[in-house]
Amino acid sequence: MADKKEKTMEDIAVSSEIKIDDEALKELKSIRGSQQGLQLEIGALEAHKLALVSELQKLAETLKTKMTALEEKYGKGNLSLETGIITPLPEKPEENVNS
């Protein structure tokens, strides 16, 4: 009596191959190519975004430095960028630590 060995999915996969039609393969390759192209574009946009964020941070730091210099020169206040006028802030009386 011969033992019948049950075929596993691995046996089936190894022993039989199915070829899809050329048109379906061509379509899948085209879709995959488009997907990869978009991924490259997204990567380029992310790199550009990082460069812009870095530039924005540098500008913020430059603005902070300039504002500090103006504060030292003119005192604390609110600056109108439209008119160039600084409205001084009322000075708070120093708290008495001995009270």
Number of C-alpha atoms within 10 A of each C-alpha: 3 4 5 6 6 7 8 8 9 9 10 10 10 8 8 9 8 6 7 8 8 9 9 10 12 11 11 12 12 12 12 12 12 12 12 12 12 12 12 12 12 12 12 12 12 12 12 12 12 12 12 12 12 12 12 12 12 12 12 12 12 12 12 12 12 12 14 14 12 15 16 10 9 12 14 17 15 13 15 10 8 6 7 9 11 16 13 13 10 8 8 6 6 6 7 6 5 4 4
